[in-house]
Amino acid sequence: MPCNDRYVHSRANLKLIEQALCGPLYPYVVVALSLAGLGLRLLRLSSTPGVYPDESYYIELSWNLLHLKFQWGLYTSSFLPRMPLPLMLMGIGQAIFGRSLFAIRLTTVLWSSLALPALGWLLPSRRLRPLLLSAMVLFICQPFAACYQRWGFTYNYLLPVMLAAVALRARLTPTCKTWPLMAFSLSVAALLLSEPVAIGLALVAWASLIPLGRRRFVLGIAASLLPLILYLALLLVRIPRVFWSDVLAIGSQRLGGGSTEPAFVSLCGALHNTYGFFFPLGMWGAVDLPKEIPGDAAGLHTLGHGHDGPCLRLGLLAPVA
């Protein structure tokens, strides 16, 4: 019996600690874990891991784009399919810290580490806070994630804006004001300006707006596409011949990794290879997920309000998985 009493007492203490960490102390815990993850990724950043070849030309591309100089080596280039947001941020980092490998890595780490607080505030439900804290700890300590985020890759700029889009969408309701929708659209626009493969995430995000009504659906898509359209228009005005040459090259070959199959087939294959089964599942779930899906058992019923809940239970969480 004494052993059983100690077990019950320990369980009660753990419950009190969990309630404190996920209650009034939760914001401080998220900040502390975010700083711990950032510190781990900053340790010996300039030398570990070794230099990846892509980082060498990101140094040049980002510096040139910052000065609106569309040049890659000796040639005029639109930089496509590389998108402008990561390159501009890397260029700003070089302007502050000097033209170096360390500058683009530091900029990448600072940006990608924003995924940690975004993960901590991903979902509004207080019942899911223990799960979110566990995900943060795993993401901080997982060796591959900690190593990969230290490279100056454009792919590392996707995760924070993707998590921000999920967090903002989880808080949208059919009766919300326009500014939360604009914030969500801005996060989707940042996705599209980061990597071409983000079109899969954008499609799921746009489909999730359908339950909010036609007006918000159209407004959300238009607002998220506007920055990309403006950037492409800038390329068309500054370097029209090079722009059309690169677009035709991408449409005929680049999407297929050098093959000559139709670009649409290559794009579908790329989406499947990137997202696997979760891409069609997320598209279906984002539009309309039957309420019979047992999501309430995990507390996912608190993700949305009214008829908006089903689309959030799986549609937006599928790409995260």
Secondary structure, DSSP 8 states (H G I E B T S, - for coil): -HHHHHHHHHHHHHHHHHHHHTTTTHHHHHHHHHHHHHHHHHTTTTTSS---HHHHHHHHHHHHHHTT--EETTEE---TTS-HHHHHHHHHHHHHH-SSHHHHHHHHHHHHTTHHHHHHTS-S-GGGHHHHHHHHHHHHH-HHHHHHTTS--GGGGHHHHHHHHHHHHTT--TT--HHHHHHHHHHHHHHHTT-GGGHHHHHHHHHTTGGG-HHHHHHHHHHHHHHHHHHHHHHHHHSHHHHHHHHHHHHHTGGGTT--S-HHHHHHHHHHHHHTTHHHHHHHHHH---TTS--GGGTGGGSS-GGGHHHHHHTTHHHH-
